[in-house]
Amino acid sequence: MSEPDRDLLTGIRQGLPDPLPSRLAVAVSGGGDSLALLHLIARAVDGQGVTLRVATVDHGLRPEVAEEIRLVARLCDDLGLAHDVLTWDQIAEPGNLQDRARRARYDLLTGWARDHGMAALALGHTADDQAETLVMRLSRSAGVTGLAGIPPQRREQGVLLIRPLLTLRRARLRRYLQDHGIAWAEDPSNHDTRFDRVRARAALEQLAPLGVTTDALVRVARNMADAEAALAETAGAAARDVVSIDAGDVLIARRAFLDLPDEIARRLLLAALRWITGDIYPPRRIPVAHTLAAITEGRGGQLAGCRVLCRGESIRICREFNAVRGLSAPPGAVWDGRWRVTGPATEGAEIRALGRAGLARCPDWRDSGRPHAAILATPAVWSGTELLAAPLAGLENGWHAALTRGETEYHALLLSH
Ligand SMILES: Nc1ncnc2c1ncn2[C@@H]1O[C@H](COP(=O)(O)OP(=O)(O)OP(=O)(O)O)[C@@H](O)[C@H]1O
């Protein structure tokens, strides 16, 4: 083995879980980074009882994909590894195509890894990706969480995503592939300056003379990830003292909340919003800052499909009626991403928000102890315009509403960013 290869192998071993999993999945697109990832992992785990399995996602968007799949299949063949092609059956949906393709890719890959009993899935993000991500996030005034960059490990949908190339340079990996006679596909969008990432790459070249190099930015990301972990732990400890769950609402003790450092208070609020809405991404900083200012002044507000109510000693964060007014689900299915309403089999029953019209038919709603605004957005059982039940507003009629997430999930959100 030549000396430079040993260097890469050492780098990759540091990025693999310890102890090694018995089954490890690798996501390979046919580009240089992930082909190098596959070859290096196969060498790094050779003889250590690890079963590798490879997947390529075909988004059905570009004609070059057939050639990319062929390149991956050939390397898998040489290495004696199973290779699966996962196809994205795109459905017409609103939203940016690139974003949707990316989300679908992660869903397909994690689903496939789970189906094959793979504990971990390796992705080929490199040090260059990390540095470019930091530059892009600087332009969006990121805080500690954003500047921690791409995490080297992260659990998503039950699968541990690992990125063993995160400290290794793209150019070095290309040289490795050339040395080993492995062909790769070049993504034409890598030169398309309409993409932020391509412009960030060009900006990095300009910044290098100032010492703002890829390696320096990788170190910044690591420093920020350490700070992020400390802040997350502090937020978790604070939450245990001041946060509780009341039916579908998050309650925060106001006085203790106001005594917390701003950054910790902000984290508790963001976790509350994400716990209620199920959104992966938090709302933008500026509206969050406005809401925190409003809480300080004892006013409430609306944010990200939630209401923030300040009453006496408590801050209540609940679902906003307007965010759920159009939602409908059959009984037993999940409504608003978090409620499951069950009851006697009833022809034509459907779950919709209670709203004002429903609340007017619930004389005992005040017994719940929850405010009007919170109760309006709770699930109710309807048959057309007839209200059959409102289990969270004192009109049970044999129906029951259960949350699909609780306090544990709230605390988990404080740890994931
Ligand atoms: N079509 C694909 N099939 C299988 N794996 C893929 C595919 N595209 C990307 N990957 C995996 O994801 C890694 C990162 O690729 P890329 O930077 O293009 O993805 P991304 O999802 O846009 O990244 P990010 O997560 O930063 O948005 C690749 O090295 C590879 O491991």
Ligand as a Chemical Component Dictionary entry (heavy atoms), coordinates in Angstrom:
data_LIG
# 
_chem_comp.id                   LIG 
_chem_comp.type                 NON-POLYMER 
_chem_comp.pdbx_formal_charge   0 
_chem_comp.three_letter_code    LIG 
# 
loop_
_chem_comp_atom.comp_id 
_chem_comp_atom.atom_id 
_chem_comp_atom.alt_atom_id 
_chem_comp_atom.type_symbol 
_chem_comp_atom.charge 
_chem_comp_atom.model_Cartn_x 
_chem_comp_atom.model_Cartn_y 
_chem_comp_atom.model_Cartn_z 
_chem_comp_atom.pdbx_ordinal 
LIG N1  N1  N 0 -28.389 9.596  -6.821 1  
LIG C1  C1  C 0 -27.762 9.189  -5.718 2  
LIG N2  N2  N 0 -27.749 7.888  -5.380 3  
LIG C2  C2  C 0 -27.122 7.455  -4.262 4  
LIG N3  N3  N 0 -26.473 8.269  -3.419 5  
LIG C3  C3  C 0 -26.461 9.580  -3.700 6  
LIG C4  C4  C 0 -27.092 10.122 -4.852 7  
LIG N4  N4  N 0 -26.892 11.452 -4.865 8  
LIG C5  C5  C 0 -26.173 11.732 -3.754 9  
LIG N5  N5  N 0 -25.902 10.625 -3.056 10 
LIG C6  C6  C 0 -25.138 10.482 -1.798 11 
LIG O1  O1  O 0 -25.155 11.728 -1.141 12 
LIG C7  C7  C 0 -23.813 12.232 -1.077 13 
LIG C8  C8  C 0 -23.838 13.732 -1.217 14 
LIG O2  O2  O 0 -24.200 14.059 -2.518 15 
LIG P1  P1  P 0 -24.693 15.512 -2.879 16 
LIG O3  O3  O 0 -23.781 16.511 -2.275 17 
LIG O4  O4  O 0 -24.965 15.562 -4.339 18 
LIG O5  O5  O 0 -26.035 15.366 -2.141 19 
LIG P2  P2  P 0 -26.919 16.343 -1.354 20 
LIG O6  O6  O 0 -27.966 15.422 -0.833 21 
LIG O7  O7  O 0 -27.270 17.452 -2.262 22 
LIG O8  O8  O 0 -26.063 16.865 -0.201 23 
LIG P3  P3  P 0 -26.735 17.695 0.945  24 
LIG O9  O9  O 0 -27.148 16.644 1.915  25 
LIG O10 O10 O 0 -25.610 18.553 1.428  26 
LIG O11 O11 O 0 -27.840 18.439 0.312  27 
LIG C9  C9  C 0 -23.081 11.504 -2.178 28 
LIG O12 O12 O 0 -21.680 11.485 -1.960 29 
LIG C10 C10 C 0 -23.694 10.142 -2.106 30 
LIG O13 O13 O 0 -23.158 9.398  -1.023 31 
# 
loop_
_chem_comp_bond.comp_id 
_chem_comp_bond.atom_id_1 
_chem_comp_bond.atom_id_2 
_chem_comp_bond.value_order 
_chem_comp_bond.pdbx_ordinal 
LIG N1  C1  SING 1  
LIG C1  N2  SING 2  
LIG C1  C4  DOUB 3  
LIG N2  C2  DOUB 4  
LIG C2  N3  SING 5  
LIG N3  C3  DOUB 6  
LIG C3  C4  SING 7  
LIG C3  N5  SING 8  
LIG C4  N4  SING 9  
LIG N4  C5  DOUB 10 
LIG C5  N5  SING 11 
LIG N5  C6  SING 12 
LIG C6  O1  SING 13 
LIG C6  C10 SING 14 
LIG O1  C7  SING 15 
LIG C7  C8  SING 16 
LIG C7  C9  SING 17 
LIG C8  O2  SING 18 
LIG O2  P1  SING 19 
LIG P1  O3  DOUB 20 
LIG P1  O4  SING 21 
LIG P1  O5  SING 22 
LIG O5  P2  SING 23 
LIG P2  O6  DOUB 24 
LIG P2  O7  SING 25 
LIG P2  O8  SING 26 
LIG O8  P3  SING 27 
LIG P3  O9  DOUB 28 
LIG P3  O10 SING 29 
LIG P3  O11 SING 30 
LIG C9  O12 SING 31 
LIG C9  C10 SING 32 
LIG C10 O13 SING 33 
# 
